[in-house]
Amino acid sequence: MPLLSSARRTSARRSLCALNAASSSLSSVDVGSEQIAASAVDLLIERIAEKDVRRAPRTVKPDFRIVRRESTGFPGLGR
């Protein structure tokens, strides 16, 4: 006779998987916050300096990068 019933083994496995997922570091996206802030300040200073000049709207696209951690199969990264 097994020590745990099938339902309890399944529950224990789920708990263990949840614990592993919670302790793993998750991959994320670095949206370039510093670059966004620097661009915003530069554009604001430019606008203040040229307050009487009307300019067309501009689009600024900051760089982004994927920060790989354990959740994408890179063990040991991010810790």
C-alpha positions in Angstrom: 0.0 0.0 0.0 1.5 3.4 -1.0 2.2 6.0 1.7 0.2 8.7 -0.1 -3.0 8.3 -2.1 -2.9 9.3 -5.8 -4.8 12.5 -5.0 -2.3 13.4 -2.3 0.7 12.6 -4.5 -0.8 14.9 -7.2 -1.4 17.6 -4.7 2.2 17.3 -3.3 3.6 17.5 -6.8 1.6 20.6 -7.6 2.8 22.2 -4.3 6.4 21.3 -5.1 6.1 22.8 -8.7 4.5 26.0 -7.3 7.4 26.3 -4.7 10.0 25.8 -7.5 8.2 28.4 -9.7 8.0 30.9 -6.8 11.7 30.5 -6.0 12.9 30.8 -9.6 13.8 34.2 -10.9 11.6 35.3 -13.8 12.8 36.7 -17.0 11.7 40.2 -17.8 12.0 43.1 -20.2 14.1 46.1 -19.4 12.2 48.9 -21.2 15.1 51.4 -21.1 13.8 53.6 -18.3 17.0 55.6 -18.1 17.0 56.3 -21.8 13.3 57.3 -21.7 14.1 59.8 -18.9 17.1 61.2 -20.6 15.2 61.7 -23.9 12.3 63.3 -22.0 14.6 65.8 -20.3 16.4 66.6 -23.6 13.1 67.1 -25.4 11.8 69.3 -22.6 14.9 71.5 -22.5 14.8 71.8 -26.3 11.1 72.8 -26.1 11.8 75.4 -23.4 14.7 76.9 -25.3 12.6 77.2 -28.5 9.3 78.1 -26.9 8.0 80.1 -29.9 8.8 77.4 -32.4 6.1 74.9 -33.4 7.5 71.4 -34.2 5.8 68.4 -35.5 5.3 65.6 -33.0 8.2 63.1 -32.8 8.4 59.5 -31.8 11.2 58.4 -29.6 11.7 54.6 -29.5 14.0 53.5 -26.6 16.0 50.4 -26.8 14.8 47.4 -24.8 16.3 44.2 -23.8 15.2 40.8 -22.5 16.7 40.1 -19.1 17.1 36.3 -19.1 16.7 34.5 -15.9 15.9 31.0 -14.7 12.3 31.0 -16.0 13.7 30.9 -19.6 16.1 28.0 -18.9 19.2 30.0 -17.8 19.9 28.5 -14.4 22.0 30.6 -12.1 21.3 33.9 -13.9 19.7 36.7 -12.0 20.7 35.6 -8.6 
